[in-house]
Amino acid sequence: MNLRPPFDRITIEPDKMGGAPCIRGMRITVQRVLDILGTYAERKELFEEYPYLEEEDLRQSLAFAAVAVDKSDQLAQLT
């Protein structure tokens, strides 16, 4: 399943990566992209190591994580 904008690069497929949100149907999860972003201080080095990732993939991963954290906060307030 492809999500609609602003997350049109994020896919969720039950039979791929345990249904975790992935980038463009590839076997790289949003969580992995966030880990990668935390590891590489320079985008140039990141893109050399992961040439199949694009700047928009990184942006959408960060935005998706922000929404997930926000939803988590809302749920915590209800309990």
Stockholm file with secondary structure:
# STOCKHOLM 1.0

chainA/1-79         MNLRPPFDRITIEPDKMGGAPCIRGMRITVQRVLDILGTYAERKELFEEYPYLEEEDLRQSLAFAAVAVDKSDQLAQLT
#=GR chainA/1-79 SS CBCCTTCTTEECCTTSGGGCCEETTSSCBHHHHHHHHHHCSCHHHHHHHCTTCCHHHHHHHHHHHHHHHHHHHHHHHHC
#=GC SS_cons        CBCCTTCTTEECCTTSGGGCCEETTSSCBHHHHHHHHHHCSCHHHHHHHCTTCCHHHHHHHHHHHHHHHHHHHHHHHHC
//
